[in-house]
Amino acid sequence: MKAKIATAALAAALGALAIAQLPATRAADHIDSPAPKADPPADITDVFTWMSSDARQMFLAMGIGRDVASDFRFSDSVQYVFHTNSKAAYSPTGGTAYDIICELDVSGDLRCWAGTDYFVGGDPNGIQSDDGRFRAYAGINNDSFFFNLKGFQETAKIVGSVAPSLSFDPAGCPKIDAATSAFLVNQLKTQAGGAPAKDDFLHFNLGMIVVAVDKSLVTRGGPIVGVWGSTHRKS
C-alpha cells in the first residue's frame, strides 16, 4: 500500500468556503524509493484538494507514477482511494470518515463508489453519477507540481557542507540566524547562481485521477475536512 497526505485540512462553511487561518502542509515524493518506483501504477506522487469557486463541490486529484510514458495504463489490480474525514472542529481524533474508491477494469473503464453511490463508464472525458453528485476522470496529464529542482539541489548542497557545524534545538531543528534563513529561502526560490526558478517537472506526465464530489457528502461530520490518498493492490 502507498499513502500520501494531501494539502492542509479544508474547511467548508455552509454556503461559503471558510479556510481556517492555519499554515498549509505540502509534500511530494516524485523521486521515490525502489519498491514504489518499480510499481508506477500504484505509486502516488501527489494528492491535491480544492473547492469550487461557489464552495458547492470539493475536487480531489491523485497523481500516479513519475514522468510516465504516453502509453501508460492504470492497473486493473489497484484501487485508488481518497480518504476524507470531517469534524466540527480541529482535533487529532474523531470525525466522520467518507472514502471514495476508484479503479479501472482491463478495458480501461473507470468505476468509482462511495457509500451507496456507484457509477461506471468508459468515456475518456470523464463519467458522472446519475444524481450528478459525483464526477470522475482518469487519464494522462502534465504534472501539476511546480518544482525548482536545481534550486533545491543547490540548497541541499549548501546545508550539507555546513551540517557538521550546526547546533540543534530540543525539537531537532538547526539553530540558524535570520540572515542565513533568508539566504536559504531565497536559494530555494532560484537556481544556482541566482537565475530565475525553473519548473523542472513542466514536461513530466502523470496518470491522474480526479474526482468532483458534492460538498454535502464530505462534510457530514462538520465543516472541517481532512483528505489523504492511498493505493492498494487487490489480492
C-alpha positions in Angstrom: 0.0 0.0 0.0 1.2 3.5 -0.8 -0.3 6.5 1.1 0.1 10.3 0.7 -1.2 13.1 2.9 -3.0 15.9 0.9 -2.6 19.6 1.3 -3.8 21.1 4.6 -7.2 20.3 6.1 -10.0 22.1 4.3 -12.8 24.0 5.9 -16.1 24.4 4.0 -18.7 26.5 5.9 -22.3 26.2 4.9 -22.9 28.0 1.6 -19.4 29.6 1.5 -15.8 28.5 1.7 -14.1 29.2 5.0 -10.5 28.2 5.3 -9.1 28.3 8.8 -6.1 30.5 9.4 -3.6 27.7 9.7 -0.5 27.1 7.6 -0.7 24.7 4.7 1.1 21.4 4.6 2.8 20.4 1.4 4.6 17.2 0.5 5.7 15.3 -2.6 7.9 12.3 -3.4 8.4 12.3 -7.2 11.8 10.6 -6.8 10.7 7.6 -4.7 12.3 4.6 -3.1 13.0 1.4 -5.2 9.8 -0.5 -4.4 7.3 2.2 -5.4 9.4 3.2 -8.4 9.2 -0.4 -9.6 5.4 -0.3 -9.5 4.4 3.0 -11.3 0.6 2.3 -11.5 0.5 2.2 -7.7 2.9 5.0 -6.9 1.4 8.2 -5.7 3.3 11.4 -6.4 0.8 14.0 -5.1 -2.7 14.4 -3.7 -4.4 17.8 -4.4 -7.7 19.1 -2.9 -9.5 22.3 -3.5 -13.0 23.8 -3.5 -15.1 25.1 -6.4 -15.5 28.9 -6.6 -19.1 28.6 -5.3 -18.0 26.2 -2.5 -20.5 23.6 -3.6 -18.0 20.9 -4.7 -14.8 19.5 -3.5 -12.2 18.4 -6.1 -9.7 15.6 -5.3 -6.8 14.8 -7.6 -4.3 12.0 -7.3 -1.1 11.8 -9.4 0.2 8.4 -10.2 3.7 7.5 -11.5 6.6 9.8 -12.4 7.1 11.1 -15.9 5.1 8.2 -17.3 5.2 7.1 -21.0 2.4 8.1 -23.4 1.1 4.5 -23.3 0.9 4.4 -19.5 -2.1 2.4 -18.2 -3.6 2.4 -14.8 -3.5 -1.1 -13.3 -6.8 -3.1 -13.1 -5.4 -4.7 -9.9 -5.0 -1.5 -8.0 -7.6 0.5 -6.0 -7.1 4.3 -5.8 -8.7 5.7 -2.7 -9.4 9.2 -1.5 -10.0 9.2 2.3 -11.9 12.1 3.8 -12.6 12.8 7.5 -14.9 15.6 8.6 -15.5 17.1 12.0 -16.9 20.1 13.7 -13.6 21.5 15.0 -9.9 20.8 14.6 -9.0 17.7 16.6 -6.5 14.9 16.3 -9.2 12.3 16.9 -12.8 11.5 15.9 -14.7 12.7 12.9 -16.8 11.0 10.2 -15.0 9.1 7.5 -16.1 9.1 3.9 -13.9 7.2 1.4 -14.1 7.5 -2.4 -12.7 4.4 -4.2 -11.9 4.3 -7.9 -10.5 1.5 -10.1 -10.2 0.7 -13.8 -11.0 -2.6 -15.4 -9.0 -4.4 -18.1 -10.8 -2.5 -20.8 -10.0 0.9 -19.2 -13.5 1.7 -18.0 -13.4 3.7 -14.8 -15.7 2.9 -11.8 -16.0 4.7 -8.5 -18.0 4.3 -5.4 -18.5 5.9 -2.0 -21.1 4.5 0.4 -24.2 3.6 -1.6 -23.2 5.8 -4.6 -21.6 3.9 -7.5 -21.0 4.8 -11.1 -19.0 3.3 -14.0 -18.3 4.3 -17.6 -15.7 4.4 -20.4 -15.9 8.0 -21.6 -12.3 9.3 -21.8 -13.6 12.8 -20.9 -14.9 11.5 -17.6 -18.0 9.9 -16.1 -20.8 11.1 -13.8 -23.2 9.5 -11.3 -26.9 9.5 -12.2 -27.7 12.1 -9.5 -24.9 14.4 -10.5 -23.2 14.4 -7.1 -20.0 12.7 -8.5 -17.9 13.2 -11.5 -14.6 11.4 -12.1 -11.8 11.3 -14.7 -8.7 9.2 -15.3 -6.1 9.9 -17.9 -2.6 11.2 -18.6 -1.9 14.8 -17.8 1.0 17.2 -17.3 2.5 17.1 -13.8 0.8 19.9 -11.8 3.6 20.1 -9.1 6.0 23.0 -9.6 9.5 22.0 -8.5 12.6 24.1 -8.9 14.9 21.0 -8.7 18.2 22.9 -9.4 17.4 25.3 -6.6 16.6 22.5 -4.2 19.8 20.6 -5.0 21.9 23.7 -4.5 20.2 24.4 -1.2 20.8 20.8 -0.1 24.5 21.1 -1.1 24.9 24.3 1.0 23.2 22.8 4.0 25.2 19.6 3.7 28.5 21.5 3.6 27.8 23.2 7.0 25.8 20.5 8.7 28.7 19.3 10.9 29.0 22.8 12.5 25.3 23.3 13.2 23.7 23.0 16.6 20.1 21.9 17.1 17.2 22.8 19.5 15.3 20.2 21.5 12.9 19.6 18.6 15.8 18.7 16.3 15.7 21.9 14.2 19.0 23.6 13.4 19.7 26.9 15.0 20.4 29.5 12.3 20.2 33.2 12.3 17.7 35.3 10.3 20.1 36.2 7.6 21.1 32.6 6.9 17.5 31.6 6.9 16.6 34.3 4.4 19.6 33.3 2.2 18.5 29.6 2.1 14.8 30.6 1.4 16.0 32.7 -1.5 18.1 29.9 -2.8 15.1 27.6 -2.9 13.3 30.2 -5.0 16.1 30.5 -7.6 18.6 28.3 -9.4 22.3 28.0 -8.6 23.9 31.4 -9.2 20.6 33.3 -8.7 19.0 32.5 -12.0 15.1 32.5 -12.1 13.4 29.4 -10.8 12.5 26.8 -13.4 9.8 24.2 -13.2 11.8 21.0 -13.8 8.6 18.9 -13.8 7.0 21.0 -16.5 7.0 18.3 -19.2 6.6 15.4 -16.9 3.4 13.3 -17.4 1.4 11.6 -14.7 -1.5 9.3 -14.6 -4.2 11.5 -12.9 -7.4 10.5 -11.2 -9.7 13.5 -10.5 -13.0 13.4 -8.6 -15.5 16.2 -8.1 -17.9 15.4 -5.2 -20.8 17.4 -3.8 -19.6 19.1 -0.6 -22.5 17.8 1.5 -21.2 14.3 1.1 -17.8 15.0 2.6 -19.0 17.3 5.4 -21.4 15.0 7.2 -19.3 15.3 10.4 -18.7 19.0 10.2 -17.2 21.7 8.0 -13.5 20.8 8.8 -12.4 18.2 6.2 -9.1 16.3 6.1 -8.0 14.4 3.0 -5.4 11.8 2.2 -4.9 9.2 -0.6 -3.7 5.6 -0.8 -3.3 2.8 -3.4 -4.0 -0.8 -2.7 -3.0 -3.9 -4.6 -6.1 -6.2 -4.9 -5.4 -9.8 -3.8 
